[in-house]
Amino acid sequence: MASMQRYMKVLHLARAVTPYIVADEQYQQKRYGMLGQLVNQGWALARYEVREIINTIEERAVRHELNWA
């Protein structure tokens, strides 16, 4: 994830230095490809985190500890 974010920063820096690069088809392909990967990774992370929360709730329910911090 961090690697993909760094890659996006490099693309943004390239755009800042040479604004006309956004018209380049290869730039757009790389940008959209990386954005798609970031979205997919974000969804996967969200599903994992939600599953962890559900597991914690289920474990605490079995122990009758839902109201404890």
ABEGO torsion letter per residue (X at the ends): XAAAAAAAAAAAAAAAABAAAAABAAAAAAAAAAAAAAAAAAAAAAAAAAAAAAAAAAAAAAAGAAABX
